[in-house]
Amino acid sequence: MARQNLTCHYDEPMSFFYNNSGADDKWDKTQLILVQVVGSLFCCFILLSNAMVIAAVITNKRFHYPFYYLLSNLAASDFLAGIAYVYLMFNTGEVSRRLTVKGYFIRQGLLDISLSASLANLLVIALERYISIMNFKVHSNLTKRRVTLLIVLVWGISILMGAVPSLGWHCICNLNDCSQLAPIFSRGYLVFWSVSNLVVFLVMVAIYMRIYAYVKKKTSLLTPHTSGSINRKRTPIKLIKTVMVVLGAFVICWTPGLVVLLLDGLNCTSCNVMKLKRWLLLLAVLNSVMNPCIYSYKDEEMWTTFKNLMRCIGNGTRRQRSTRANTRPLNSTQDTGNSPTACGSHIDLGAEFLRK
């Protein structure tokens, strides 16, 4: 047994590790098709919606503030989550057993990086909102340099979290320490990953509860002295509702999966964690679907920017078709509406943003 612990199995296919851990990862064909179809729909929405968020922040000068820079970084991490999940969906089931160790590290690494980045971005956004609300301001005083450092820090930590198993924290040389959910990941790493994420979750809850208590107190003090003409959409009541949606979505989408990972890391043989694996992963990715809705789509200015971007895309497509159909180009007087001006302004703002 000691000799087995000193033997590394880098050249073995993943089927060897699945058999070693006793993980029954065989998919029913109907279940696999259902997960792939539903997952593909989720991923299409994730990629499209988060690309629109990033484009909106770049092109609209009103979004050039710390909160929206962090929001676009959250959208970028969720965009990566969509790519990682597409890669996972079509490399699972029987296909996963034919993967090499390197291929499995890449598959899980992409997923861990994207999910860690999403979680880290949510935490940074919570901190930014805390600073703003404590100062009773719409936007914090964070400089672009500090925001850039925060974004770099988020991705640095996320890449490190995703690369840790491939850097040595695995069970390839110690088969007795292999987990079921990730057959080449050691149980110690699953405990570390799940506990660290649960701690971040608790920190987020504490921050948002502090914001909730502060806003509720301020609102109760200011209400007797304010008139009914104040725009209710910009009062702290809207923030309270948004906070509750964020907390609810995070609890529903993340906590079950983290708890199951923790149970597997603790070697709970009676928990039957493999039955829950695929559905909990789909639930976690659902958080990347919900983030654009929670943080962006309730913003009227964001919706207006989305409409302008889609109008630009539509006008550009129509002009391309018209150019193919006619030998002479259209002049400015033949364009309809004021959309070209809007499109031009968005393009100029995008170029200005990229030059900074």
DRENGULUM-678425 format. One record per residue (C-alpha): x, y, z; residue in one letter. Coordinates in steps of 0.05 Angstrom, whole numbers, padded with zeros to 5 digits, always signed. Example, Ala and Ser with C-alpha at 12.3 -4.5 7.8 and 13.67 -1.06 7.14 Angstrom:
2
+00246-00090+00156A+00273-00021+00143S
This chain:
356
+00000+00000+00000M+00058+00047+00016A+00087+00033-00053R+00021+00052-00085Q+00022+00118-00048N+00090+00134-00077L+00070+00116-00148T+00045+00171-00194C-00005+00157-00249H+00001+00217-00296Y-00004+00173-00359D-00068+00138-00339E-00135+00158-00371P-00189+00187-00327M-00226+00121-00328S-00171+00094-00283F-00185+00148-00230F-00261+00141-00236Y-00255+00067-00223N-00207+00079-00165N-00253+00128-00130S-00315+00086-00143G-00349+00145-00175A-00408+00124-00218D-00409+00181-00268D-00448+00145-00322K-00502+00187-00352W-00570+00164-00375D-00576+00185-00448K-00641+00224-00435T-00610+00260-00375Q-00547+00278-00415L-00588+00306-00473I-00633+00345-00424L-00573+00375-00388V-00538+00393-00453Q-00600+00426-00482V-00617+00465-00419V-00544+00481-00407G-00535+00506-00479S-00594+00553-00471L-00565+00579-00406F-00497+00588-00438C-00525+00625-00498C-00559+00673-00451F-00497+00680-00408I-00452+00696-00467L-00501+00744-00500L-00524+00782-00438S-00455+00790-00408N-00425+00812-00474A-00480+00865-00477M-00463+00888-00406V-00389+00896-00424I-00405+00933-00488A-00454+00978-00451A-00402+00998-00399V-00350+01012-00452I-00394+01053-00498T-00436+01093-00447N-00396+01148-00412K-00447+01150-00356R-00422+01081-00335F-00349+01103-00327H-00351+01096-00251Y-00320+01044-00204P-00384+01005-00193F-00396+00996-00268Y-00323+00977-00281Y-00330+00923-00228L-00397+00903-00258L-00365+00894-00327S-00311+00851-00294N-00366+00808-00263L-00396+00802-00332A-00328+00780-00359A-00322+00726-00306S-00393+00702-00320D-00377+00703-00395F-00318+00656-00380L-00365+00613-00338A-00409+00605-00400G-00349+00583-00442I-00325+00536-00387A-00393+00504-00379Y-00400+00492-00454V-00333+00457-00453Y-00354+00417-00392L-00421+00395-00421M-00390+00364-00483F-00334+00332-00444N-00375+00296-00392T-00406+00227-00384G-00368+00173-00422E-00326+00226-00456V-00297+00247-00388S-00270+00177-00378R-00229+00182-00441R-00197+00248-00421L-00124+00252-00402T-00102+00279-00335V-00081+00344-00369K-00148+00350-00405G-00185+00340-00339Y-00143+00394-00305F-00160+00442-00362I-00234+00426-00358R-00240+00434-00283Q-00190+00492-00281G-00232+00534-00329L-00294+00521-00287L-00259+00536-00221D-00228+00600-00247I-00293+00626-00274S-00334+00609-00213L-00281+00636-00166S-00277+00700-00207A-00353+00708-00204S-00353+00699-00129L-00293+00746-00119A-00326+00799-00162N-00390+00795-00122L-00349+00806-00059L-00312+00866-00088V-00378+00896-00112I-00406+00886-00042A-00346+00923-00013L-00354+00979-00064E-00427+00986-00048R-00411+00986+00027Y-00361+01044+00018I-00412+01083-00023S-00471+01072+00024I-00431+01087+00087M-00413+01154+00055N-00484+01162+00030F-00461+01170-00042K-00484+01139-00107V-00412+01123-00127H-00350+01110-00086S-00287+01151-00089N-00244+01093-00113L-00195+01116-00166T-00186+01081-00232K-00119+01057-00209R-00148+01024-00147R-00205+00993-00187V-00154+00965-00237T-00114+00936-00179L-00177+00904-00151L-00193+00873-00219I-00122+00847-00226V-00126+00819-00156L-00192+00784-00170V-00165+00749-00231W-00099+00733-00198G-00133+00698-00140I-00182+00663-00186S-00128+00636-00232I-00089+00612-00171L-00150+00577-00143M-00162+00543-00209G-00089+00523-00218A-00076+00497-00147V-00095+00424-00163P-00050+00421-00225S+00007+00452-00185L+00009+00393-00137G-00053+00390-00092W-00081+00328-00125H-00084+00253-00111C-00049+00227-00173I+00008+00201-00128C-00038+00183-00070N-00099+00146-00095L-00126+00136-00024N-00139+00211-00019D-00180+00218-00083C-00250+00248-00080S-00311+00223-00116Q-00336+00288-00148L-00266+00303-00177A-00228+00237-00181P-00159+00268-00186I-00171+00323-00135F-00152+00307-00063S-00205+00311-00010R-00164+00363+00027G-00169+00410-00032Y-00245+00402-00036L-00250+00420+00038V-00205+00481+00027F-00243+00504-00035W-00312+00495-00006S-00296+00525+00063V-00260+00585+00033S-00319+00600-00013N-00369+00591+00045L-00328+00640+00086V-00331+00691+00029V-00406+00678+00026F-00412+00693+00101L-00371+00757+00092V-00418+00779+00037M-00479+00765+00080V-00448+00806+00137A-00433+00864+00089I-00502+00865+00059Y-00536+00859+00127M-00495+00918+00151R-00517+00957+00089I-00589+00936+00101Y-00588+00959+00174A-00554+01025+00157Y-00602+01041+00100V-00662+01022+00141K-00639+01067+00198K-00624+01126+00151K-00690+01117+00115T-00729+01119+00181S-00693+01182+00202L-00702+01218+00135L-00774+01197+00119T-00808+01249+00165P-00767+01305+00133H-00775+01286+00060T-00832+01305+00013S-00870+01257-00032G-00839+01288-00093S-00773+01252-00083I-00760+01201-00138N-00773+01135-00103R-00731+01097-00154K-00668+01129-00126R-00684+01120-00052T-00651+01067-00009P-00714+01024-00012I-00695+01001-00082K-00625+00982-00056L-00656+00940+00000I-00697+00901-00050K-00637+00890-00095T-00596+00866-00036V-00649+00815-00016M-00651+00789-00088V-00575+00783-00090V-00573+00745-00024L-00630+00699-00043G-00600+00682-00111A-00531+00669-00082F-00558+00624-00026V-00601+00583-00074I-00548+00575-00128C-00483+00566-00089W-00495+00538-00019T-00521+00468-00039P-00461+00455-00084G-00410+00480-00034L-00441+00437+00021V-00439+00375-00023V-00366+00389-00041L-00350+00396+00033L-00385+00329+00048L-00345+00295-00006D-00281+00326+00021G-00298+00299+00090L-00306+00229+00058N-00380+00222+00074C-00391+00153+00042T-00466+00152+00059S-00482+00220+00027C-00486+00194-00045N-00457+00259-00072V-00452+00234-00144M-00528+00235-00154K-00529+00310-00140L-00467+00329-00179K-00496+00348-00247R-00557+00384-00221W-00519+00425-00170L-00468+00446-00222L-00525+00469-00267L-00554+00507-00208L-00487+00542-00195A-00482+00563-00267V-00553+00591-00261L-00522+00645-00217N-00483+00670-00278S-00550+00674-00314V-00581+00714-00258M-00524+00763-00246N-00537+00806-00308P-00611+00809-00290C-00599+00829-00218I-00542+00879-00227Y-00556+00907-00296S-00624+00896-00326Y-00661+00934-00271K-00620+00996-00290D-00661+01038-00339E-00599+01070-00367E-00569+01001-00380M-00632+00980-00416W-00630+01043-00459T-00557+01029-00477T-00575+00957-00495F-00630+00982-00542K-00582+01031-00575N-00530+00977-00585L-00581+00929-00615M-00607+00986-00659R-00536+00998-00683C-00527+00924-00699I-00593+00922-00735G-00578+00985-00776N-00509+00958-00793G-00538+00893-00818T-00590+00929-00860R-00537+00974-00891R-00494+00914-00909Q-00553+00881-00944R-00569+00946-00980S-00497+00954-01003T-00498+00884-01033R-00564+00898-01068A-00545+00966-01097N-00485+00986-01137T-00480+01056-01108R-00470+01069-01034P-00522+01104-00991L-00509+01176-00971N-00525+01205-00903S-00593+01233-00926T-00618+01163-00943Q-00608+01136-00874D-00670+01135-00831T-00677+01164-00762G-00621+01187-00717N-00593+01117-00703S-00528+01129-00742P-00512+01187-00698T-00525+01144-00636A-00483+01088-00665C-00427+01136-00682G-00427+01164-00612S-00423+01094-00583H-00365+01076-00628I-00328+01140-00611D-00338+01128-00536L-00315+01056-00544G-00252+01079-00578A-00241+01133-00525E-00249+01080-00470F-00199+01033-00502L-00148+01089-00510R-00149+01103-00435K
